[in-house]
């Protein structure tokens, strides 16, 4: 049986928050919220392969570090998650 859960959202600065999404207790990706021209926007990056998309690499889960950078295709908001902080590009 597959179980899904969500960690509490974490404020990582610059108006960005992330939330680990778990599948059977293992992080499968992160929801992330950021300021957008039309208001606050939610996006998602997977840390497990999905089809041809290999996903983001979870370098560290505490504090969170992901690679490569994350970019909103709708508004262009772009940056890195390094040591639990948002680093704008």
N, C-alpha and C positions, 0 to 999 in steps of 0.2 A: 504494500500500500504506500503510495507516495504522499508525503506530507509537505505542506507549504507553510512558511511563516515569515514574518517581517520583524526586523529589529526596530528599535526606536530610531526616528530620524536624528541625524547629527548635523548641527550647524557647523559648516567648514569655512565660513567667511565669505565676504563679497556678495552676500545675499543668496548663497548656495547652501543647500542641505542635501545630504545623501542618506539613503536607508538601504541596508543590506536586505536582500530577499533570499530566503533559504529554501532549498529543496532537500528534504530528508536530512535537515540539520547542516547541510553544506551550502556555503554562499554560491548562488547561481548567477548573481548579478546585483546591480544597484539601481534603484530609482534615484533620480536627482532632480531637484527643483532649482530654478534660477529665475532671475528677473528677465522679463521679455517685454518688448514694445507693447504687447497686448495684455500684459499682466504677468503674474507668476506662472511659469510653465513647468510641466513635469516631462522628463525624458527617462530613458532606461538604457543601461549598458549591461550586456551579459558577460559573465566571467567563465562561462562554460560554452563550448562550441554549439552553434545553432545553424544547421545546414552548412553552407559554405563559409559562414562568418565564424572565424576562430574565437572571437570574443576578446575582451580586454584581459590583460594579465593582472591578477591580484598579487602585487609584489609583497604587500603586507596587509594584514587585516586589523592590526592594532599597533599604531595608528594606521588608518587606511592609506595605501598608496596604490594607484592604478596606472597602467600604461597601455596604450598611448594616451594622448590628450583626449578630452571630450569636447564635442562641438555640437551645438544645436543647429540642425539644418534649417529650422524655421527663421531664426533671428541672427545666427552667427556667433552667439555667445560661446566663448572658447577658453579653455584653460586645462590645467593639470590638477590632479589630486595627489598631493605629496605630503607625507607625514600628517595626514588628517587635516590639511589645509588646502583651500583653493588657491592656485597660482594662475592669475590671468595671463593669457598670451597676448 
